[in-house]
Amino acid sequence: MPGRGSSTGSSTGSTAWSPDAWNPGGGYDWRSQYVRTSRQVIDEAADEAGRDPAAISTIYNVAGRITDAPLAIRDVDGSRAGGSADEMLTSLRRQSASTAPTTRNPDGTWVGGSVWQWVDELTTAVNDFGAGGFVFSPVADSPEDAERARARSAREIVPAVRAAIG
């Protein structure tokens, strides 16, 4: 069995016994507490089964838009990142009233951005959070837009992430 998706404690632990990959269900991403907790269960169960935990990749379903212009960056805790302390305070005060699109939803899940934002985020997911791969599902207004987004991802994002992670 090459991989398995799981989203409950018992099935997460069983992932360590045979699959080569784990796919967190529910759209959870690499920065979520759910993934950190679940991955710990998988790693401990792999050790108990005599397997190297690193041999079990985590493959993420990533849905989002590829935008032409960069989006405002929202940290995992829901706050907008960047700028001076005064700018961040001002941003935090206005956050509830702001409707500007951001790279993460209020729950902290990645929702997209410009090509360089995708490259930066996916490279970070691999280098800092151990992501083993991604399945891209474009968020688009039409089937034609979705196909263009898949092609753009394959042409611009995937090669740049591969180059960045070496």
C-alpha positions in Angstrom: 0.0 0.0 0.0 1.8 3.2 -1.1 -0.1 5.7 1.0 -3.0 6.3 3.3 -5.2 9.2 4.4 -6.3 9.2 8.0 -7.9 11.7 10.2 -8.7 9.9 13.5 -6.3 8.8 16.3 -6.7 5.0 15.6 -6.2 5.3 11.9 -3.4 7.7 12.2 -1.5 5.3 14.4 -2.1 2.4 11.9 -0.5 4.5 9.2 2.9 3.6 10.7 2.5 -0.1 10.0 2.7 -0.3 6.2 2.2 2.8 4.1 5.0 4.9 2.7 3.0 8.1 2.9 0.3 9.8 5.0 -2.2 12.3 3.6 -3.8 14.4 6.3 -7.5 14.7 5.6 -9.7 17.7 6.0 -7.4 20.2 4.2 -5.1 20.5 7.2 -1.7 22.0 6.3 1.9 21.8 7.5 1.5 24.5 10.1 -1.6 23.1 11.8 -1.6 21.7 15.3 -3.5 18.7 14.0 -0.7 17.7 11.7 2.0 18.2 14.4 0.0 16.0 16.9 -0.9 13.4 14.3 2.6 13.2 12.9 3.9 12.6 16.4 1.5 9.6 16.7 2.7 8.2 13.4 6.3 8.7 14.3 5.9 6.9 17.7 3.9 4.1 16.1 6.6 3.7 13.4 9.3 3.4 16.0 7.2 0.7 17.8 6.8 -1.1 14.5 10.5 -1.0 13.9 10.2 1.5 11.0 12.1 4.7 10.4 9.5 7.5 10.8 11.3 9.5 8.1 10.3 6.7 5.6 6.7 7.8 5.9 6.2 11.0 3.8 3.5 13.5 4.5 1.7 14.4 1.3 -0.6 17.4 1.5 -3.8 18.3 -0.5 -3.3 22.0 -1.3 -6.2 23.9 -2.6 -5.8 27.6 -3.5 -5.7 30.3 -6.0 -2.6 31.4 -7.9 -2.9 35.2 -8.1 -1.1 37.7 -10.4 -0.4 40.1 -7.5 0.9 39.2 -4.1 -1.7 38.9 -1.3 -1.4 40.2 2.2 0.4 37.7 4.4 -1.6 36.3 7.3 0.3 34.4 10.0 -1.0 31.1 11.2 -2.4 32.8 14.3 -4.6 34.9 12.1 -2.7 38.1 12.3 -1.2 39.9 9.3 2.6 39.7 9.2 5.2 42.2 8.2 6.1 45.8 8.6 7.2 47.9 11.7 5.6 47.4 15.1 3.4 50.5 14.5 2.3 49.1 11.1 1.5 45.7 12.7 -0.5 47.3 15.5 -2.4 49.4 13.0 -3.0 46.3 10.9 -4.2 44.3 13.9 -6.6 47.1 14.9 -8.1 47.2 11.4 -7.9 43.4 10.8 -11.6 42.7 11.7 -12.7 45.4 9.3 -10.3 44.4 6.5 -11.6 42.4 3.5 -8.3 42.3 1.6 -7.5 38.8 0.4 -4.7 37.1 2.4 -2.6 34.0 1.9 -4.3 32.1 4.8 -7.9 32.0 5.9 -8.8 33.0 9.5 -8.2 29.4 10.7 -4.6 29.7 9.4 -5.0 27.3 6.4 -3.1 28.3 3.2 -5.4 29.5 0.5 -3.0 30.8 -2.1 -1.1 33.8 -3.4 1.2 34.9 -6.1 3.7 32.5 -7.7 6.5 33.7 -5.5 4.3 33.3 -2.4 3.4 29.7 -3.4 7.1 29.0 -4.0 8.1 30.5 -0.7 5.3 28.7 1.3 5.8 25.3 -0.3 9.6 25.5 0.1 9.0 26.4 3.7 6.6 23.4 4.1 9.3 21.1 2.8 12.4 22.6 4.5 10.9 23.5 7.9 7.9 21.2 8.3 9.1 18.0 6.5 6.4 18.0 3.7 7.1 15.2 1.3 4.8 16.3 -1.5 1.7 18.1 -2.6 -1.4 17.5 -4.6 -2.6 20.8 -6.1 -6.3 21.5 -6.5 -6.8 24.9 -8.0 -9.5 27.2 -6.8 -10.9 28.8 -9.9 -14.0 30.3 -11.4 -14.3 28.0 -14.3 -12.9 24.7 -15.6 -10.7 26.6 -18.1 -9.3 28.8 -15.3 -8.6 25.6 -13.2 -6.7 24.1 -16.1 -4.7 27.3 -16.6 -3.8 27.3 -12.9 -2.7 23.6 -13.1 -0.5 24.4 -16.1 0.9 27.5 -14.4 1.7 25.5 -11.2 3.5 22.9 -13.3 5.4 25.5 -15.3 6.2 28.1 -12.7 5.8 26.8 -9.1 6.9 23.2 -9.2 10.2 23.8 -10.9 11.0 26.7 -8.6 10.2 24.7 -5.4 12.3 21.8 -6.7 15.2 24.2 -7.4 14.8 25.8 -3.9 14.9 22.6 -2.0 17.8 21.2 -4.0 
